[in-house]
């Protein structure tokens, strides 16, 4: 299967809104990230007013996709996609923090400046 050339070709693999069943091809869709054969699209359904984030992967023999209903706007999705990735060590440290001492975790959260939580 050749790699698609346009957003329209990519979105042919996502047919309907999971909330209302409306045909997505008639709605607002934006490709916000692309790397080799992996594409991330943000789709807004005009009928249900819901948002959907879809990952569409083009493999040698076919297409695989996974998606989720989301409250993210397109600009939210683009911003989150640009954030620095979490390392394995950071994830392990976070797991230890919330499992070992919940009071320490609460102290950590309350010590953060308010704008740090929204980055």
N, C-alpha and C positions, 0 to 999 in steps of 0.2 A: 504494500500500500504506500503510495507516495505521500509525502508530507503536504498538508493542505496549504494553499496559497492565501487564503483570506479568512476573515472572521466568519463570514457566511458559511464557508465549507466546514469550519470547526463546529459551528453551532448546529449544523444538521444532525449532529450526534446527540443533541439534547432536545428532545421533542416537546415536552409539555411542562407547565408549571405544576409542581407537586401539591400546591395549595388548592388551586382552582381548576386545573386541567386545561387552561388556556394554552394555545400554541405559542411557544416562546419565540418563534421566528417573527412574530408580529410585535415583539416587545423590544425594549432598550437593552442592548447587550454591548459589553465592552471587553476586549481582551486587555488585561492589565499586566500580564507577565508571560514570558515565553522563553524557554530554554530548550534547545534542540527539539525533541519530539513532545515536550510537555508544555501545555498551554493552560493558563488560568484565566477564567472569564467571570465577569460579574454581570449578572442578568437581573433586570428589574421587570417584574410583571405589572403591567398597567392595570389589569383587572383586579388582582388581589392585593396590590400595593406591597408585595413581598419582594425580598432580594434573595438571590441564589448565587453561591460561589461554586463554580465547577472546575474540576481539573480533568483535562482531556489529554490522554496519552496515545500517541500514534505509534503502534508497534509494527514490527515487520509484517505480520499477518493480519492485523486488525486494529481495532480501536478499543481502548478501555477508558471509562470515565467514572468519576465519583463526584458527588456534589452534596451540598448541604444548604438548607434554608438558613439565612443569616440576617442579622439586623445591621450589618455593615453597609455603609454607602460605598460607592466606587472609590471616593477619595480615602476612606478608611482602609479599604483593602489595599490600595496602592501604597499607602503609608506603612502599613504593617508588613507588606512584602519587602520593603526597603530596610526594615530594622535589622540590626546585627543578630545573627543566629545565636541561640543558646548552646553553650558547649555541654558535653557530657558531664564534665566536672561540676559545672554550675547546677545542672539538674540533680546530680547526686547530693551536692551540698544543700540544695533546697529541700530535697526529700528528707534528709537528716534533720534539718531545721524544723520542719513542720511535724515530724514524727517524734522527735526527742523532747521538745519543750515548746508547747503551744504558746506559753507566755512570752518566751523569747521571740517567737514569730510575730506576735502582736506588737511587741516593743519595736521590732524591726519595721513593721508596716507604719506605725504611728510616727517613727522618726524620719520617714521619707518626706521630702518636700512635696506639696500637693501636685505640682506639675510633673514630677518624676513618675507618678502613677499613670499619667495619660500619655507618656511617650510611646 
